[in-house]
Amino acid sequence: MFTFTSSDDLTIHVRSWLPEVEPVGVVQIAHGMGEHSDRYSHLAGTLVALGYAVYAADHRGHGHSMGAEPGQLGADGWNLLVADQVTLTGLLRERHPAVPITLFGHSLGSFAVQQYLLDHSALVDEVVLCGSTAVDGLFDQIMAAGGDLTAFFNAGFQPTRTDADWISSDEAQVDAYLADPWCGFALDEANMAQLATAGYQRLADPAAVRRDLPMYVMVGDQDPLNDQTRLSDRLVQRYRDAGLTDLTYRIYPGLRHEILNEVKRAEVEADLAGWLTRARG
């Protein structure tokens, strides 16, 4: 693990998984809300075996980058979280100048990636959005449901066994999430509002993203964030309308929000690996 200092002097911690030889590429992971980078160790192991160097920062308010309270991002924290990902890309370019960088975002991390791409899509070679959605549509639904995130996320899985049934149909993965002291919280109110504003204003129009950027979108059709893919369909259509010409959209029937921690994890990782290595044959 290494660290860097954000523009507001916060120390951001970055976990790395490295192959024994020179990497064929770099995968930069932006994790979701209320979790941390170490939850991507299984995926990282799969990618390292293929020759990739994998890096994942603990977002501000999360994991090793957490302050006094989980989910507290600080003043202008949402925008700084996105800026931290941009900074990390620059550091990884310095470490690995000769190989492509894939920017991977899950859930909240995918929302950060959506915003990153509006201003910095030239910095990365390709992008993966996992468990993603049209952010404006998601907030419309959350507000219509009364704003209780746990109730909203679990509404389609009643009667529930736990408050986290919505993340996966794999009970062992749900139990591990619940037992993890660095999992299961939301962003502070001010930064949740800042994210919502970004969703309604900037993220709804991705026209600024470069059109030749390869993109892979991967979701489960039982993910409550995408309304049985209605909202992920909307997201993908926006990128297509913006002119992206290399976009792959994969939907997994029966899988919930964390498709990388689902019963079909091996299939999901194999499909992602196939997309990443497509150009190498």
N, C-alpha and C positions, 0 to 999 in steps of 0.2 A: 504494500500500500504506500502511496505517496500523497502529498498534499500540495495545494496551491492556495494563494490568497485572493479572494474575490475583491471586487472594486470597493466594497464596504468594509474591508479588512476581516471578513469572516474566513476562517480556515475551512476549505473544502477537502474532504478525504476521498481518495480515488483508489478503488481496488483493481488489481490487475491479475490476469491469467495469461501466461506467455508460453508459446511453444519453445522447444529446445533449439530449434533452428530459426533462421531468419523468417519472419512471417510472410505469408502470401497476401495478407491484408489485415486491416484493423477493424474491429467492431466496437463501436462506442455505444454503451447502453445507458439509456435514461429510464430509471425505474419508476414505478407508480407511486401513488399517494399512500402514506401510512405503511411503507415497507422500506427496504434497504437493499444495497447492492449485493450482499451475500446470497440473497434469494435467487440469484442468477448463476450460481456456481454450476448447476447441472448443465444449463445451456452453454456456459463458458467451456466446460469440459468437452462437450461435443464439438464446439468450434475450434478449440485448441487442437484437438485431434486432427482437424482438417488443415491445420497450419496457420490459423488466425491468432493474432494477439487481441485480447478482449480487455476492455477497460470499462468500469462503471463507477461514476461518482455517487456518493451518498449526497442527495440533494440537501441544501440548507433546510434545517428543521427535521432532518431524518438521519438515522444511523449515527455514524461517527461525526457527522457534521451538525448534529442536533445541539441546540442550546439548552436553556433551562427547561423548556417545555416542548414536547413533541408537536410538530406541525406548525410551529411559530416561525415564519419566514422572515420577519422583520419588515421595516419600511420598504415599500416598493419591491417586496420579496418575490412576487411572481415574475416580474421582469428580470430581476437579478438571477433567479433560478435559470431562466432561459439564457441569460448572458453567461452564466457559469458553464453551460454546455458549449457555447461558442468558444470560450476561453480554453476549455479542455480540448476541443478539436485542434486549436492552434498548437497546444503542447504536444499532442499526439502526432501532428504533422512534423514537428521538430524531432521527435523520437524516431519516427518511421517515415522519412521523406519520400521513399521510393515506392510505396504501396498504397492502394486505394483505401479509403475510409468509408465504412458503412455506418450510418447513424441509425440506431435502433431505439425506439421509444415504446414503452408499454403504458397504457392507460394515461395517468397524469403526465408521465414522461412523453407519451405520444402527443399530448396537447402542447407540451413544451417544444417538441420537434416541429409541430405544425407552425408555431410562431417563429421558431428559429429559421425555418425555410423561407419565410416571407422576406427576410433581410439578408440571409446568408446561404442560400442554396448552392452557391458556387463553391462553398468550402468543403462540401462532401461529395463523394462519388455516387452514392446511392443511399436509399433510405427505406426503413422498415417501420410500419405502424402496426402495433399489436394491441388488441383490445381497445381500439380507437373508435371514435364516433364524431359526429357533428356536434361540437361543444354547445352551440346555441340551442339546438334541439334537446340536448340532454338537460340543460338548465331549465328550459321550458317545462319539461316533464317533472323535474325535481320540484319546481315551484308549484306545479299543478297538484302534486301529491302532498303538499304541505311542508316540504323542506326537510323532512326527517330522512337522512341518507340511509340509515340502516333499514328502516321500514320500506323505503323506495326500492333499494337493491334486492331485498328479500321477498318483495311482494309476489313474485311469480313462482315462489318455491315453498308455499305454505302446504302443510304445516312444516315449519323449519326445525331442524335439530339444533342449530346454533345461529348466532347472529351473522356468521360469515358463510352461510351455505351458498350464497350467490357467487363466491369466487371460483368454486370447483365442485364437481360431483364426486371427486375423490375425497372421502372422509378423512383419510390420513393427512392429506395436504391441508384441509381445513383445520384440523386439530393442531397441526404444526404452526400454522399461521396464528391461531388463537393463543398458543403457548409462547409465542415469540414476543418479548417485551417491546420490541421495536416495530411492531405491526399493529394495525387496527385503529388508526386515528385519522382525523381530517385536518385540512389546513385551517389556519386561523381565519376568522371571519373576514378581515380586511382583504386578505390575499385571495380568499375564495371569491370575493366580490370582484377583485381585479381580474381573476381568471374569467369570470362570467362576462365581464365587460369586453375582454379580449375576444371571447367566443362570439359575442354578438357583433362586434365591430370589425376586427381584423381577420379572425380566422375564417369567417364566413366567405371570404373572397381571396382565394389563393392565386390570383392572377400574376403575382410577382414572382412565383416560383419558376425556376428555369424549366423550359419545356422538355429538355432532353434528360432530366433527372430520372433514373430508374427508381420505381417505387413498388414496394410489396406490402399489401395490406392483408392482415390475417386476423380473423375474428371468429368467435363462436356464435352460433345462431341463438343460443340461450343466454347470451350476455345481456344483463339488464341495462347496460349503458347504451346499447344500440337498438333497443326496441325491435327485437327479432329481425335485425339487419336493416330496418327501415332507415335508421340514422347513419349506419356505416355505408349503406347504399348512397345516401345523400352526400356523405363526405367524399366517396370515390367519384361520384358524378361531378362534384365541384372541381376535383383535380382534372378530370377528363375535359370538362368545359374550359378549364384554364389552359388546355393544350398539351398536357403531359402525354407523351406518345409511348412510354414504356411502363405500363402500370399493370401489375398482377394483383388480382383480388381473390383471396381464398377464404371460403366460409366452411366452418367445421360443424356439421349437424350434431346437436345434443350437447355441445360443450358450452361452458359458462365463461366467466370473465377471464380467468387466468388460464388460457389455453396451454401455457407452458407448464402448468401444474395440474393438468387434467389427466383423466384415465388414458387418453390417447397422446400423452406427451411425446412418446417416441415418434409417432407419425408426424406430429406438428414440427418437431425438431428436424426430422428427416426432410420434410418439405422445405423448410427454411434453408437447410444446408444445400438442398438441390438448387434453390434459387440463387444462393450466394455463389455457388461454384459453377453456375451455368456457362459462364464465358470460358472457363478453364477446361470444360469437357471432362 
